[in-house]
Amino acid sequence: MEKDAEVKELLELLEKNHNHTVEEMAVMLGRSPAEVQAQIKQLEDEKIIVTYQPIINWEKAGVDSVTAIIEVKITPQREVGFDALAERIYRFPEVRSLYLMSGAFDLLVMLEGQTLREIADFVSTKLSTIEGVISTTTHFMLKQYKYAGVIIEDEEEDHRLVVTP
């Protein structure tokens, strides 16, 4: 197997469930535990594996929060393009994710707050006042069904279609 394919196979396994032991992963991948451990260490050192993060259903845990998705139009700055403004925005602790986009807007900002008012205050006092921000459009997330490829609340036991003769 090609080295890139081996790395991809390990990364996909870790992405699905990083709680497997090195020994379990070695068996699943047909490699030695030492080889798997060394490969994981190298991927962590190279920042290919950035962090290990559980997916938590905060609503079920009883934690109330508001998630907003904000479309931001900006004027790119000479010699640094979008990066300098993006860095200013992603440094705010409220910002969960930030993406450079193609299309009708430039940046997609995801943020979390305790209330709608907290999000509104962030947009009006921090985000929209940054020099180079032309406009913002805020959308509030009402319900999360799936995150990072994982269905958040899947109550069905059997997903097969019923077939009758």
Secondary structure as the mmCIF struct_conf table of DSSP 4:
data_model
#
loop_
_struct_conf.conf_type_id
_struct_conf.id
_struct_conf.beg_label_comp_id
_struct_conf.beg_label_asym_id
_struct_conf.beg_label_seq_id
_struct_conf.end_label_comp_id
_struct_conf.end_label_asym_id
_struct_conf.end_label_seq_id
HELX_RH_AL_P HELX_RH_AL_P1 LYS A 3 LYS A 16
TURN_TY1_P TURN_TY1_P1 HIS A 18 ASN A 19
BEND BEND1 HIS A 20 HIS A 20
HELX_RH_AL_P HELX_RH_AL_P2 VAL A 22 LEU A 29
TURN_TY1_P TURN_TY1_P2 GLY A 30 GLY A 30
BEND BEND2 ARG A 31 ARG A 31
HELX_RH_AL_P HELX_RH_AL_P3 PRO A 33 ASP A 45
TURN_TY1_P TURN_TY1_P3 GLU A 46 LYS A 47
BEND BEND3 ILE A 48 ILE A 49
TURN_TY1_P TURN_TY1_P4 TRP A 58 GLY A 62
STRN STRN1 VAL A 66 ILE A 74
HELX_LH_PP_P HELX_LH_PP_P1 THR A 75 PRO A 76
STRN STRN2 GLN A 77 GLN A 77
TURN_TY1_P TURN_TY1_P5 ARG A 78 VAL A 80
STRN STRN3 GLY A 81 GLY A 81
TURN_TY1_P TURN_TY1_P6 PHE A 82 PHE A 82
HELX_RH_AL_P HELX_RH_AL_P4 ASP A 83 TYR A 90
TURN_TY1_P TURN_TY1_P7 ARG A 91 ARG A 91
BEND BEND4 PHE A 92 PHE A 92
TURN_TY1_P TURN_TY1_P8 PRO A 93 GLU A 94
STRN STRN4 VAL A 95 LEU A 100
BEND BEND5 GLY A 103 ALA A 104
BEND BEND6 ASP A 106 ASP A 106
STRN STRN5 LEU A 107 GLY A 113
BEND BEND7 GLN A 114 THR A 115
HELX_RH_AL_P HELX_RH_AL_P5 LEU A 116 ASP A 121
HELX_RH_PI_P HELX_RH_PI_P1 PHE A 122 LEU A 127
TURN_TY1_P TURN_TY1_P9 SER A 128 THR A 129
BEND BEND8 ILE A 130 ILE A 130
TURN_TY1_P TURN_TY1_P10 GLU A 131 GLY A 132
STRN STRN6 VAL A 133 PHE A 140
STRN STRN7 LYS A 146 TYR A 147
TURN_TY1_P TURN_TY1_P11 ALA A 148 GLY A 149
STRN STRN8 VAL A 150 ILE A 151
BEND BEND9 ILE A 152 GLU A 153
BEND BEND10 GLU A 157 GLU A 157
HELX_LH_PP_P HELX_LH_PP_P2 ARG A 160 VAL A 162
#
